[in-house]
Amino acid sequence: MTQPDPGQEPQPPERPPPSEGEAAEAGGAARMPRWLPRAMVLALALVAAFQLGSWAFHRLTGLLVGILIASFLALGIEPPIGRMVARGMRRGLAALLVCLAVVLVVAGFFALFGSFLAGQISGIVEHFPRYFDSFIGWINRTFHTDLSRVDIQGRLLRADWLRTYVQKSAGGVFDFSASVLGGLFRLLTIFLFAFYFAVDGPRLRRALCSLLPPAKQTEVLRAWEIAVDKTSGYLYSRGLMALISAVAHFVMLALLGVPYAPALAVWVGVVSQFIPVIGTYLAAAVPILAAFAVDPWYAVVVLIFVVVYQQFENYLIQPKLTSKTVDIHPAVAFGSVIAGTALLGVAGMLIAIPVVATMQTFFSAYVKRYHVADDLEKQNGRHDPRGDGPSLRARLRGLLRRRGRS
């Protein structure tokens, strides 16, 4: 055995060579896992797809909402199309006739109310000098001033703020015209999609059912029939109530001698029935203002008539017409309208009630219900005056009897 040299530094002991497992762990720590690049690429692809989908959805929101409205309109006009087809008419011609009838009704409504607005605006423009002179006279009598219409007109014409306002108003008129044209284009798009959906309704059903097994095809067809029944029932019941309301308000306005009584009556009938919740108040405001322009007492009469007719409609007409179509709880209808407005705006407000009615009917057809047991009620013979079940005292007495018997 050799002795270490006293002048030589001691050497550390030699480590044994690493095993295969330790070598693999060291190599794995040094190298990137194979799945990590794929996971990073997949995550980036998902983020890019989400961003692209969100951008496309925001760009196409108007088109998607229009297609949704068109689909519900196609469901609403399906029954008359089906009757025409059953009598031997071609489906395309039947859908075209029904869509043209709907277009004529909508155009007639806007024409009547447009004539009312045009008449009111022309009347205001024609009598504006007289109103202005009356207003200046009131200011002179009240504040003891000496103003004249000619001086005020000259100062207004020389004012810089008026020129700026007129220039801005000219741009606003252009924007308003563009908005009107855009609205007409959207309406035309909705009617075109509704026509295509109505014509190809059976083909769409077959294409959808072909993607499902036979057991699911019956359920899809049943859901389709429920949607058609509820949507068409909602539209027809509301249309009939709008007609009754328009006739009643026309008679009242004609007896009072309010101008443009037909246009005001159609406005009240359509707006009060097809705009939920706030439609009644929005519809009543216009004829009240028109009656106030004739005589302030006429406005009071119109207000009283609107309130009385609303009660008559809520308690007599509406329950009979909607009992078999869209019989939903008022609180549910109110909540559905608020939710639809928050999600889709005006379009959601219009289609909220038929959507909820369809879902309610669909769930009631598939949700199994059980009879509520009333054995305790029959045994004790007492009812809780504040509810439908037995009282607490009766339930305790029955429990003590059962324990005594055991």
MARMIPA-55426 format. One line per 2 residues: number of its first residue (from 1); for each residue x, y, z of C-alpha. Coordinates in nm, 3 decimals. Each point is the difference from the previous one (the first is absolute). Layout:
# residues N
NUM> X/Y/Z ~ ...
***
This chain:
# residues 406
1> 0.000/0.000/0.000 ~ 0.148/0.333/-0.108
3> 0.016/0.287/0.244 ~ -0.117/0.344/-0.119
5> 0.261/0.262/-0.053 ~ -0.010/0.255/0.282
7> 0.055/0.288/-0.244 ~ -0.273/-0.110/-0.244
9> -0.359/0.124/0.045 ~ -0.255/-0.272/0.075
11> -0.217/-0.099/-0.301 ~ -0.378/-0.029/0.036
13> -0.141/-0.349/-0.020 ~ -0.107/-0.110/-0.344
15> -0.381/-0.008/-0.058 ~ -0.147/-0.310/-0.158
17> -0.129/0.037/-0.357 ~ -0.373/0.107/-0.025
19> -0.255/-0.266/-0.058 ~ -0.228/-0.012/-0.306
21> -0.297/0.154/0.189 ~ 0.207/0.291/0.129
23> 0.136/0.062/-0.349 ~ -0.353/0.001/-0.144
25> -0.120/0.245/0.266 ~ 0.296/0.231/-0.068
27> -0.064/-0.013/-0.375 ~ -0.373/0.065/0.049
29> 0.072/0.301/0.216 ~ 0.230/0.139/-0.262
31> -0.232/-0.063/-0.299 ~ -0.351/0.153/-0.057
33> -0.286/-0.252/0.019 ~ -0.131/-0.108/-0.338
35> -0.364/0.089/0.082 ~ 0.077/0.358/0.106
37> 0.046/0.153/-0.350 ~ -0.318/-0.166/-0.122
39> -0.190/0.128/0.303 ~ 0.129/0.354/-0.055
41> -0.095/-0.009/-0.368 ~ -0.346/-0.137/0.085
43> -0.053/0.269/0.265 ~ 0.103/0.276/-0.242
45> -0.228/-0.147/-0.268 ~ -0.295/-0.008/0.242
47> 0.060/0.360/0.105 ~ 0.025/0.111/-0.364
49> -0.318/-0.191/-0.089 ~ -0.184/0.157/0.294
51> 0.110/0.350/-0.097 ~ -0.094/-0.059/-0.363
53> -0.339/-0.142/0.098 ~ -0.069/0.290/0.236
55> 0.092/0.252/-0.270 ~ -0.220/-0.176/-0.258
57> -0.290/-0.026/0.247 ~ 0.008/0.373/0.078
59> 0.019/0.080/-0.370 ~ -0.290/-0.231/-0.085
61> -0.223/0.074/0.299 ~ -0.251/0.194/-0.211
63> -0.020/-0.278/-0.257 ~ -0.041/-0.270/0.266
65> -0.276/0.193/0.177 ~ -0.175/0.052/-0.336
67> 0.021/-0.372/-0.074 ~ -0.143/-0.077/0.345
69> -0.296/0.234/-0.056 ~ -0.051/-0.143/-0.348
71> -0.007/-0.355/0.138 ~ -0.273/0.091/0.251
73> -0.193/0.182/-0.270 ~ 0.025/-0.309/-0.220
75> -0.133/-0.211/0.287 ~ -0.287/0.244/0.046
77> -0.114/-0.011/-0.363 ~ 0.037/-0.379/-0.031
79> -0.369/-0.085/0.074 ~ -0.156/0.206/-0.285
81> 0.268/-0.126/-0.239 ~ -0.079/-0.356/0.104
83> -0.373/0.055/-0.062 ~ 0.068/0.140/-0.347
85> 0.231/-0.291/-0.085 ~ -0.264/-0.246/0.122
87> -0.247/0.152/-0.248 ~ 0.235/-0.064/-0.292
89> 0.203/0.322/-0.023 ~ 0.375/-0.017/-0.049
91> 0.195/0.075/0.317 ~ 0.210/0.274/-0.160
93> -0.307/0.188/-0.124 ~ -0.176/-0.040/0.336
95> 0.303/0.132/0.189 ~ 0.030/0.292/-0.242
97> -0.368/0.098/0.045 ~ 0.018/-0.017/0.379
99> 0.326/0.198/0.012 ~ -0.146/0.265/-0.231
101> -0.303/0.027/0.228 ~ 0.228/0.055/0.301
103> 0.200/0.261/-0.193 ~ -0.319/0.184/-0.098
105> -0.121/0.005/0.361 ~ 0.332/0.137/0.126
107> 0.018/0.256/-0.282 ~ -0.358/0.108/0.068
109> 0.079/0.056/0.366 ~ 0.302/0.217/-0.078
111> -0.194/0.187/-0.270 ~ -0.287/0.084/0.236
113> 0.225/0.111/0.281 ~ 0.227/0.183/-0.246
115> -0.301/0.197/-0.125 ~ -0.080/0.095/0.358
117> 0.357/0.121/0.063 ~ 0.013/0.187/-0.330
119> -0.330/0.173/0.077 ~ 0.112/0.101/0.348
121> 0.334/0.133/-0.125 ~ -0.163/0.197/-0.282
123> -0.254/0.142/0.246 ~ 0.275/0.111/0.237
125> 0.195/0.162/-0.285 ~ -0.310/0.174/-0.134
127> -0.111/0.142/0.335 ~ 0.348/0.066/0.135
129> -0.010/0.381/-0.056 ~ -0.326/0.022/0.193
131> 0.139/-0.210/0.285 ~ 0.317/0.210/0.001
133> -0.193/0.328/0.015 ~ -0.212/-0.134/0.284
135> 0.312/-0.105/0.190 ~ 0.164/0.344/-0.050
137> -0.318/0.170/0.116 ~ -0.002/-0.209/0.317
139> 0.363/0.094/0.070 ~ -0.075/0.371/-0.052
141> -0.302/-0.010/0.232 ~ 0.176/-0.203/0.268
143> 0.343/0.165/0.009 ~ -0.106/0.347/-0.131
145> 0.231/-0.015/-0.300 ~ -0.037/0.139/-0.351
147> 0.104/-0.285/-0.227 ~ -0.111/-0.048/-0.360
149> 0.017/-0.299/-0.229 ~ 0.191/0.192/-0.270
151> 0.281/0.099/0.240 ~ 0.032/-0.353/0.138
153> 0.010/-0.148/-0.349 ~ 0.273/0.245/-0.107
155> 0.212/-0.080/0.304 ~ -0.041/-0.372/-0.056
157> 0.100/0.024/-0.365 ~ 0.316/0.192/0.090
159> 0.097/-0.236/0.286 ~ 0.303/-0.222/-0.050
161> -0.134/-0.280/0.219 ~ -0.303/-0.035/-0.229
163> 0.221/-0.048/-0.305 ~ 0.202/-0.265/0.186
165> -0.320/-0.173/0.109 ~ -0.138/0.000/-0.354
167> 0.322/-0.151/-0.133 ~ -0.008/-0.273/0.263
169> -0.368/-0.060/-0.066 ~ 0.074/-0.051/-0.369
171> 0.243/-0.277/0.094 ~ -0.261/-0.140/0.240
173> -0.259/-0.011/-0.278 ~ 0.243/-0.199/-0.212
175> 0.063/-0.241/0.287 ~ -0.373/-0.034/0.061
177> -0.062/-0.076/-0.368 ~ 0.275/-0.261/0.007
179> -0.154/-0.155/0.312 ~ -0.342/-0.015/-0.166
181> 0.143/-0.165/-0.308 ~ 0.195/-0.245/0.217
183> -0.318/-0.086/0.192 ~ -0.189/-0.061/-0.324
185> 0.283/-0.223/-0.124 ~ -0.008/-0.201/0.325
187> -0.377/-0.043/-0.028 ~ 0.040/-0.119/-0.359
189> 0.269/-0.245/0.112 ~ -0.224/-0.137/0.275
191> -0.290/-0.052/-0.241 ~ 0.225/-0.171/-0.255
193> 0.138/-0.241/0.259 ~ -0.352/-0.065/0.130
195> -0.114/-0.079/-0.353 ~ 0.288/-0.242/-0.057
197> -0.057/-0.169/0.337 ~ -0.373/-0.033/-0.071
199> 0.057/-0.147/-0.346 ~ 0.268/-0.245/0.111
201> -0.157/-0.087/0.337 ~ -0.059/-0.371/-0.074
203> 0.343/-0.029/-0.162 ~ 0.166/0.156/0.305
205> -0.182/-0.243/0.228 ~ 0.110/-0.298/-0.209
207> 0.360/0.124/-0.010 ~ 0.005/0.045/0.377
209> -0.162/-0.337/0.068 ~ 0.243/-0.176/-0.235
211> 0.281/0.084/0.241 ~ -0.175/-0.172/0.293
213> -0.088/-0.362/0.078 ~ -0.363/-0.107/-0.052
215> -0.074/0.014/0.373 ~ 0.091/0.370/0.011
217> -0.173/0.100/-0.323 ~ -0.346/-0.029/0.158
219> 0.103/0.229/0.284 ~ 0.135/0.262/-0.240
221> -0.317/-0.004/-0.208 ~ -0.210/0.031/0.313
223> 0.204/0.297/0.119 ~ -0.036/0.156/-0.344
225> -0.379/-0.037/0.012 ~ -0.013/0.151/0.349
227> 0.204/0.301/-0.117 ~ -0.228/0.050/-0.301
229> -0.313/-0.027/0.213 ~ 0.115/0.242/0.268
231> 0.157/0.257/-0.233 ~ -0.295/0.010/-0.240
233> -0.243/0.005/0.289 ~ 0.181/0.296/0.154
235> 0.001/0.195/-0.325 ~ -0.364/-0.068/-0.084
237> -0.132/0.069/0.349 ~ 0.195/0.325/0.017
239> -0.116/0.096/-0.347 ~ -0.364/-0.058/0.094
241> 0.036/0.199/0.322 ~ 0.172/0.278/-0.196
243> -0.296/0.012/-0.239 ~ -0.253/0.017/0.285
245> 0.202/0.270/0.176 ~ 0.036/0.204/-0.321
247> -0.376/-0.011/-0.069 ~ -0.089/0.100/0.357
249> 0.244/0.292/0.009 ~ -0.102/0.114/-0.348
251> -0.366/0.028/0.109 ~ 0.099/0.199/0.308
253> 0.235/0.237/-0.186 ~ -0.250/0.050/-0.284
255> -0.275/0.092/0.248 ~ 0.231/0.258/0.159
257> 0.093/0.141/-0.339 ~ 0.375/-0.057/0.041
259> 0.177/0.032/-0.340 ~ 0.173/-0.301/-0.152
261> -0.215/-0.241/0.202 ~ 0.072/-0.305/-0.225
263> 0.377/0.045/0.025 ~ -0.013/0.051/0.376
265> -0.225/-0.303/0.045 ~ 0.233/-0.224/-0.202
267> 0.296/0.132/0.197 ~ -0.168/-0.085/0.333
269> -0.105/-0.346/-0.117 ~ 0.336/-0.108/-0.140
271> 0.235/0.154/0.256 ~ -0.204/-0.104/0.305
273> -0.014/-0.364/-0.110 ~ 0.335/-0.069/-0.164
275> 0.225/0.192/0.242 ~ -0.029/-0.172/0.338
277> -0.008/0.173/0.338 ~ 0.056/0.362/-0.113
279> -0.205/-0.021/-0.320 ~ -0.326/0.108/0.163
281> 0.148/0.319/0.147 ~ 0.195/0.080/-0.316
283> -0.309/-0.050/-0.213 ~ -0.225/0.214/0.222
285> 0.236/0.299/0.008 ~ -0.046/0.093/-0.369
287> -0.384/0.018/-0.011 ~ -0.003/0.183/0.334
289> 0.231/0.268/-0.141 ~ -0.208/0.023/-0.319
291> -0.318/0.040/0.204 ~ 0.168/0.261/0.222
293> 0.073/0.209/-0.310 ~ -0.375/0.010/-0.071
295> -0.127/0.044/0.356 ~ 0.173/-0.075/0.333
297> -0.316/-0.167/0.130 ~ 0.006/-0.235/-0.298
299> 0.340/-0.122/0.119 ~ -0.152/-0.087/0.338
301> -0.281/-0.189/-0.174 ~ 0.250/-0.195/-0.212
303> 0.207/-0.086/0.307 ~ -0.306/-0.130/0.187
305> -0.108/-0.204/-0.303 ~ 0.348/-0.153/-0.038
307> 0.007/-0.105/0.367 ~ -0.353/-0.148/-0.009
309> 0.063/-0.182/-0.328 ~ 0.326/-0.142/0.132
311> -0.182/-0.157/0.294 ~ -0.270/-0.134/-0.234
313> 0.267/-0.152/-0.223 ~ 0.205/-0.151/0.282
315> -0.292/-0.169/0.174 ~ -0.239/-0.089/-0.284
317> 0.161/-0.003/-0.345 ~ 0.357/-0.113/0.061
319> -0.075/-0.309/0.218 ~ -0.239/-0.140/-0.260
321> 0.232/0.059/-0.296 ~ 0.327/-0.111/0.159
323> -0.123/-0.289/0.217 ~ 0.088/-0.253/-0.273
325> 0.299/0.173/-0.158 ~ 0.242/0.178/0.237
327> -0.153/-0.049/0.344 ~ 0.299/0.092/0.216
329> 0.015/0.168/0.338 ~ 0.023/0.383/-0.013
331> 0.311/-0.001/0.219 ~ 0.168/-0.250/-0.234
333> -0.097/0.212/-0.301 ~ 0.137/0.314/0.165
335> 0.328/-0.169/0.091 ~ 0.037/-0.150/-0.347
337> -0.049/0.340/-0.162 ~ 0.266/0.157/0.223
339> 0.243/-0.285/-0.070 ~ -0.067/0.013/-0.375
341> 0.053/0.375/-0.008 ~ 0.328/-0.031/0.190
343> 0.126/-0.269/-0.240 ~ -0.123/0.113/-0.342
345> -0.156/0.344/0.046 ~ -0.327/0.069/-0.180
347> 0.012/-0.331/-0.187 ~ 0.033/-0.191/0.326
349> -0.290/0.193/0.148 ~ -0.223/-0.099/-0.294
351> 0.084/-0.371/-0.009 ~ 0.042/-0.058/0.376
353> -0.360/-0.104/0.070 ~ -0.038/-0.258/-0.281
355> 0.341/-0.147/0.086 ~ -0.094/-0.040/0.367
357> -0.344/-0.140/-0.095 ~ 0.165/-0.257/-0.226
359> 0.249/-0.103/0.269 ~ -0.277/-0.020/0.260
361> -0.213/-0.227/-0.220 ~ 0.299/-0.214/-0.092
363> 0.103/-0.052/0.362 ~ -0.356/-0.066/0.113
365> -0.026/-0.272/-0.267 ~ 0.318/-0.179/0.115
367> 0.023/0.070/0.374 ~ -0.175/-0.267/0.202
369> -0.226/0.125/0.279 ~ -0.119/-0.192/0.305
371> -0.317/0.024/0.200 ~ 0.045/0.169/0.337
373> -0.076/-0.245/0.282 ~ -0.280/0.113/0.230
375> -0.022/-0.297/0.238 ~ 0.063/0.213/0.308
377> -0.265/0.243/-0.115 ~ -0.258/-0.279/-0.033
379> 0.092/-0.158/0.333 ~ -0.014/0.316/0.206
381> -0.272/0.180/-0.192 ~ 0.151/0.342/0.061
383> 0.160/0.252/-0.233 ~ 0.237/0.282/0.061
385> -0.200/0.318/-0.066 ~ 0.316/0.164/-0.131
387> 0.092/-0.274/-0.248 ~ -0.105/-0.313/-0.182
389> 0.157/-0.262/0.232 ~ -0.104/-0.117/0.350
391> 0.074/0.226/0.292 ~ 0.299/-0.049/0.226
393> -0.221/-0.101/0.288 ~ -0.172/-0.269/-0.208
395> 0.333/-0.139/-0.121 ~ 0.135/-0.021/0.357
397> -0.316/-0.174/0.119 ~ 0.027/-0.257/-0.280
399> 0.366/-0.061/0.084 ~ -0.082/-0.059/0.370
401> -0.278/-0.241/-0.095 ~ 0.233/-0.206/-0.215
403> 0.259/-0.014/0.280 ~ -0.266/-0.106/0.252
405> -0.114/-0.282/-0.224 ~ 0.354/-0.126/-0.042
***
